[in-house]
């Protein structure tokens, strides 16, 4: 229950007049440099792998972290090496890009070795694509709808995002949203007024059903004419990763209260995620 | 032997002069022994004077150790002195002394000890027969029973703050007495002349601290409020949350493991204002007993502590009361007789008031818009009536209600997009939230006979939380309208009855036994939601709330038993059973206390207790909040239980001025719950809460030392605690043991109360505890959002890596609080001013930490926030 944020806020309000804060110089503990591997593998697409180095937690890096020069990155498909990956600079960051597209039904493994660092490996498979249709939104309202057909009994994992673009296709940014409280039948969602850039969930509450999702955007959709509803199916690893990243990042100003959220990693001896994802997009004009 | 034979033997004995045997009653004997059993004295008499003793070891015990120095004493006198304390009768048969147990009638003196002025019963008053060196104390209802095999012609009754009283008693028959003790009049005199209560070395009970209302009232105040919970936090073995807010943590246990009883009725949430204040007005508290271990068998249902609060009953003789106003709250208290010496009442109420001032300011500024309103307050009401039907029957009816409330009603018109009609919107919101306890109890004290007392209680306790929200949002430009209303509530109720018997068959035994039955009603997480005009169909229609009823039955028996001259035990058992949703749980909980009195009146004590808890508190990660809900054990989450061993020494000095205790303890706790290390945005169904928690164990151990000065113009205590508290849960912290969030290694408390002249009283307390564990990341690294770097992205994701839980210690906490009270007695009333300063030297103790990023230096810092800096307060009170 996210009400704790409300109460923390309430306590904060009451004591605001008398409270004060100070910066504490501390020696934060550090585990030592580790290899960080990040890739989300999409079927029918080449594989992009980012390899970086971890830093002490008192370092603030908003530029995407440093690459590891001289790293050896190996991608295998069902245990067989895929042609060597090529390094490409994309939007200012270096990526290892496969020559071959990923295929659903195969298992992919990434191994990275770098001088002076412990080698790492990670493995995952690729999920089925989501079955989505009937996306719609009305101009100047804040509801976006679409239909999702869930496969029965398979234990599926999803991520939903909304972004907008203009008629020329220029990206206009993600739209924070939440499940319509009436849809989720949850008052707490309404209180907390939390909006997310992405909604990560299991099919626990709608297993095997065709569900008409109703999303409520934080602001009315009016300035852009095109809306993209992006729905991804996730493997367990990817779901576990997203479902731990979001609460960690959503902790509002990094308040240290009680138990921290430990972000899932499937990278042996290192950090990051090698996970399968299968994304479908519904792009539609706002009526 | 034939009849002739018997006659001949008799004649032979009768004709034989007694002097032939070498001794008679007048024979002068010399015996010098030191710390030897009586048996050794008999052996000496036999050896030196030819006096043979005949007795059955099964009937007569000669094991008591004595120290005798008798020079040329008459034999009969020596034997009388030697055997009298053990009620051993001696008869001469031939050259033998036949020993047997004297068959003398016992008699029992029982009754109530009361305050002579108000008629209030006194808990823990001492009843002592000096001639017999026997005594007892009054129980929770002021009742005592002293059964003795010997005659006593007087009893000394004493109680701290009262003039000791010599009560003559009849030599024959049982007696029922109502003894009134005269209070010493003022606090000043109390402190000087307070007569001793039962000394620590005379109680088998350990790990217990009693706070009198005098001690409570003398403590420094926080924003003008004397507080039970904060005072308890200043005792060794007890800590509060961060900076004292957020509950009681006793010997490494969590707040849900405390059994808080108000007049015997359990309370679920013992705080106002997010744990800063107790739910109770301290002016109506008579005594507070805190048990940290060695739990008597009559208590059960929680693992870590029992806080047993006895409330005042109301003056039986005259009307009086008090009114006071501090910086946070105003309160009054009135009590008096309804029928003099028969029926009395007490009513008290308290309300915090700063919101009234704030609301007026907000309204005058029109900050909240048209129809706007703001309320944020707590209140509590206590009422109690008691009636004496006969010397043997008394009835109490008590009621408590306390609530915290928050209301914000606001209307806003957003015309920032005046040029764009679509941006113009109207919003009105009403947010309301409240939580509180309602408690009612009916108790009947009955004396069946001089040795058997009973109390029957029917009680009801409810904790509820509710919040409701109305939101109307309109975009006139587009016709968009949203009008939602929702309510969320949780409720936990207990109703039950208990019967307790107090049976004192003889001075060697004090037996208590009884039965408790409790019905638990759990209604957590009820929500209703309406979105008027919305065509949206809910995701699912599964019930989002639970309705569970559980029945708990307990039986207990305990005996405070004198095993030998220096060895005592309190042995007991608490058996309980819990029936919920077709599942049946039970437990047998042994309780054992031992006391051995060493020379120089030092008592060595040890205890073992087993406690069981059938209900669990579900709380948000790391914080104790009003939204926390109670749930019963399930198939996956079995009842919690704990085992605790404790050992220590204790002594009250001969003059009763000083008390010293040193205790060590080890406690293991099982089947505790902790939220799993995952979070999902979709709220899990409350009915399946047990899938979201891990079930694990905890251990705590440590030692506590306390030196208390009880009398004189200077009183107070020094307490020090050295402790460890750890937890282990599968799936959390890589299944490794980690420090509990309130694992504070050292804790030191200094409390001082000083009388200055007739009118002034100064109090000061200094608290120190070493840092509280917090979890900090061990490194940071890049994250990822998309399969392709060409996809739209929210920017670079930075992830913190957490390794071990609670891997860092926050700053040490220390604080000095002082208070000074000036009291002036007028003809019919008295008035007092109290000035208190909380955190005198403005120590910036940590309440919460945040990690802040600095893009300029590319550094991250830990920021420590403090919520309780130096806080002076003034309270004005009138008593009449």
Boltz contact constraints between the chains, C-beta under 6 A:
constraints:
  - contact:
      token1: [A, 1]
      token2: [B, 620]
      max_distance: 6.0
  - contact:
      token1: [A, 3]
      token2: [B, 627]
      max_distance: 6.0
  - contact:
      token1: [A, 4]
      token2: [B, 620]
      max_distance: 6.0
  - contact:
      token1: [A, 4]
      token2: [B, 623]
      max_distance: 6.0
  - contact:
      token1: [A, 7]
      token2: [B, 625]
      max_distance: 6.0
  - contact:
      token1: [A, 11]
      token2: [B, 274]
      max_distance: 6.0
  - contact:
      token1: [A, 15]
      token2: [B, 867]
      max_distance: 6.0
  - contact:
      token1: [A, 18]
      token2: [B, 869]
      max_distance: 6.0
  - contact:
      token1: [A, 19]
      token2: [B, 867]
      max_distance: 6.0
  - contact:
      token1: [A, 20]
      token2: [B, 866]
      max_distance: 6.0
  - contact:
      token1: [A, 21]
      token2: [B, 863]
      max_distance: 6.0
  - contact:
      token1: [A, 21]
      token2: [B, 865]
      max_distance: 6.0
  - contact:
      token1: [A, 22]
      token2: [B, 864]
      max_distance: 6.0
  - contact:
      token1: [A, 23]
      token2: [B, 861]
      max_distance: 6.0
  - contact:
      token1: [A, 23]
      token2: [B, 863]
      max_distance: 6.0
  - contact:
      token1: [A, 24]
      token2: [B, 862]
      max_distance: 6.0
  - contact:
      token1: [A, 24]
      token2: [B, 864]
      max_distance: 6.0
  - contact:
      token1: [A, 26]
      token2: [B, 862]
      max_distance: 6.0
  - contact:
      token1: [A, 28]
      token2: [B, 776]
      max_distance: 6.0
  - contact:
      token1: [A, 29]
      token2: [B, 778]
      max_distance: 6.0
  - contact:
      token1: [A, 30]
      token2: [B, 779]
      max_distance: 6.0
  - contact:
      token1: [A, 31]
      token2: [B, 778]
      max_distance: 6.0
  - contact:
      token1: [A, 31]
      token2: [B, 779]
      max_distance: 6.0
  - contact:
      token1: [A, 36]
      token2: [B, 781]
      max_distance: 6.0
  - contact:
      token1: [A, 36]
      token2: [B, 782]
      max_distance: 6.0
  - contact:
      token1: [A, 38]
      token2: [B, 784]
      max_distance: 6.0
  - contact:
      token1: [A, 40]
      token2: [B, 784]
      max_distance: 6.0
  - contact:
      token1: [A, 40]
      token2: [B, 787]
      max_distance: 6.0
  - contact:
      token1: [A, 42]
      token2: [B, 787]
      max_distance: 6.0
  - contact:
      token1: [A, 48]
      token2: [B, 788]
      max_distance: 6.0
  - contact:
      token1: [A, 48]
      token2: [B, 789]
      max_distance: 6.0
  - contact:
      token1: [A, 52]
      token2: [B, 782]
      max_distance: 6.0
  - contact:
      token1: [A, 54]
      token2: [B, 779]
      max_distance: 6.0
  - contact:
      token1: [A, 54]
      token2: [B, 781]
      max_distance: 6.0
  - contact:
      token1: [A, 55]
      token2: [B, 780]
      max_distance: 6.0
  - contact:
      token1: [A, 57]
      token2: [B, 777]
      max_distance: 6.0
  - contact:
      token1: [A, 57]
      token2: [B, 779]
      max_distance: 6.0
  - contact:
      token1: [A, 57]
      token2: [B, 780]
      max_distance: 6.0
  - contact:
      token1: [A, 57]
      token2: [B, 800]
      max_distance: 6.0
  - contact:
      token1: [A, 58]
      token2: [B, 860]
      max_distance: 6.0
  - contact:
      token1: [A, 60]
      token2: [B, 853]
      max_distance: 6.0
  - contact:
      token1: [A, 60]
      token2: [B, 858]
      max_distance: 6.0
  - contact:
      token1: [A, 60]
      token2: [B, 859]
      max_distance: 6.0
  - contact:
      token1: [A, 60]
      token2: [B, 860]
      max_distance: 6.0
  - contact:
      token1: [A, 64]
      token2: [B, 796]
      max_distance: 6.0
  - contact:
      token1: [A, 65]
      token2: [B, 782]
      max_distance: 6.0
  - contact:
      token1: [A, 90]
      token2: [B, 789]
      max_distance: 6.0
  - contact:
      token1: [A, 91]
      token2: [B, 789]
      max_distance: 6.0
  - contact:
      token1: [A, 95]
      token2: [B, 789]
      max_distance: 6.0
  - contact:
      token1: [A, 140]
      token2: [B, 422]
      max_distance: 6.0
  - contact:
      token1: [A, 140]
      token2: [B, 478]
      max_distance: 6.0
  - contact:
      token1: [A, 141]
      token2: [B, 480]
      max_distance: 6.0
  - contact:
      token1: [A, 163]
      token2: [B, 792]
      max_distance: 6.0
  - contact:
      token1: [A, 171]
      token2: [B, 792]
      max_distance: 6.0
  - contact:
      token1: [A, 174]
      token2: [B, 794]
      max_distance: 6.0
  - contact:
      token1: [A, 180]
      token2: [B, 536]
      max_distance: 6.0
  - contact:
      token1: [A, 182]
      token2: [B, 531]
      max_distance: 6.0
  - contact:
      token1: [A, 182]
      token2: [B, 534]
      max_distance: 6.0
  - contact:
      token1: [A, 182]
      token2: [B, 536]
      max_distance: 6.0
  - contact:
      token1: [A, 183]
      token2: [B, 536]
      max_distance: 6.0
  - contact:
      token1: [A, 183]
      token2: [B, 539]
      max_distance: 6.0
  - contact:
      token1: [A, 184]
      token2: [B, 539]
      max_distance: 6.0
  - contact:
      token1: [A, 185]
      token2: [B, 529]
      max_distance: 6.0
  - contact:
      token1: [A, 185]
      token2: [B, 538]
      max_distance: 6.0
  - contact:
      token1: [A, 186]
      token2: [B, 683]
      max_distance: 6.0
  - contact:
      token1: [A, 187]
      token2: [B, 486]
      max_distance: 6.0
  - contact:
      token1: [A, 187]
      token2: [B, 488]
      max_distance: 6.0
  - contact:
      token1: [A, 187]
      token2: [B, 527]
      max_distance: 6.0
  - contact:
      token1: [A, 187]
      token2: [B, 529]
      max_distance: 6.0
  - contact:
      token1: [A, 190]
      token2: [B, 486]
      max_distance: 6.0
  - contact:
      token1: [A, 191]
      token2: [B, 469]
      max_distance: 6.0
  - contact:
      token1: [A, 197]
      token2: [B, 794]
      max_distance: 6.0
  - contact:
      token1: [A, 199]
      token2: [B, 681]
      max_distance: 6.0
  - contact:
      token1: [A, 201]
      token2: [B, 682]
      max_distance: 6.0
  - contact:
      token1: [A, 205]
      token2: [B, 539]
      max_distance: 6.0
  - contact:
      token1: [A, 205]
      token2: [B, 540]
      max_distance: 6.0
  - contact:
      token1: [A, 214]
      token2: [B, 536]
      max_distance: 6.0
  - contact:
      token1: [A, 222]
      token2: [B, 422]
      max_distance: 6.0
  - contact:
      token1: [A, 243]
      token2: [B, 680]
      max_distance: 6.0
  - contact:
      token1: [A, 245]
      token2: [B, 783]
      max_distance: 6.0
  - contact:
      token1: [A, 247]
      token2: [B, 679]
      max_distance: 6.0
  - contact:
      token1: [A, 253]
      token2: [B, 850]
      max_distance: 6.0
  - contact:
      token1: [A, 254]
      token2: [B, 850]
      max_distance: 6.0
  - contact:
      token1: [A, 254]
      token2: [B, 851]
      max_distance: 6.0
  - contact:
      token1: [A, 255]
      token2: [B, 850]
      max_distance: 6.0
  - contact:
      token1: [A, 256]
      token2: [B, 774]
      max_distance: 6.0
  - contact:
      token1: [A, 256]
      token2: [B, 849]
      max_distance: 6.0
  - contact:
      token1: [A, 257]
      token2: [B, 622]
      max_distance: 6.0
  - contact:
      token1: [A, 257]
      token2: [B, 623]
      max_distance: 6.0
  - contact:
      token1: [A, 258]
      token2: [B, 621]
      max_distance: 6.0
  - contact:
      token1: [A, 258]
      token2: [B, 622]
      max_distance: 6.0
  - contact:
      token1: [A, 258]
      token2: [B, 623]
      max_distance: 6.0
  - contact:
      token1: [A, 259]
      token2: [B, 621]
      max_distance: 6.0
  - contact:
      token1: [A, 259]
      token2: [B, 622]
      max_distance: 6.0
  - contact:
      token1: [A, 260]
      token2: [B, 775]
      max_distance: 6.0
  - contact:
      token1: [A, 260]
      token2: [B, 802]
      max_distance: 6.0
  - contact:
      token1: [A, 262]
      token2: [B, 677]
      max_distance: 6.0
  - contact:
      token1: [A, 262]
      token2: [B, 802]
      max_distance: 6.0
  - contact:
      token1: [A, 263]
      token2: [B, 799]
      max_distance: 6.0
  - contact:
      token1: [A, 271]
      token2: [B, 781]
      max_distance: 6.0
  - contact:
      token1: [A, 277]
      token2: [B, 787]
      max_distance: 6.0
